[in-house]
Amino acid sequence: MIIKSFTMARIAGIKTLKNTKGEITHVTINLKKHQEVMPMLKELGVVSKTKFEIECEGAVSVDKARARTIEYVKSLPWKK
């Protein structure tokens, strides 16, 4: 059973848009005020990854970077 009309309490940081029939068609959530919903939205696939997150997927971890740096420095021809 689908309930078409219901009342919704006003919540700071959440806005809804309705069509001409009065049905809610869009919901805008201020994520600065409601950061707790981000994991759920990402899990549902509603929020796409940011450019920064996409670029970081192929990044080297800090431990690997440290190991590579130490290995490189040890391989330099040091004068004694």
VENQUIGI-V757347 format. One record per pair of residues at least 12 apart in sequence whose ideal C-beta (glycine too) atoms are under 6 Angstrom apart, sorted by the first residue. I is the first residue (numbers start at 1). GAP is how many residues later the second one is. If there is no record, write none. Layout:
# VENQUIGI-V757347
I/GAP
I/GAP
This chain:
# VENQUIGI-V757347
13/17
13/20
13/21
14/15
15/13
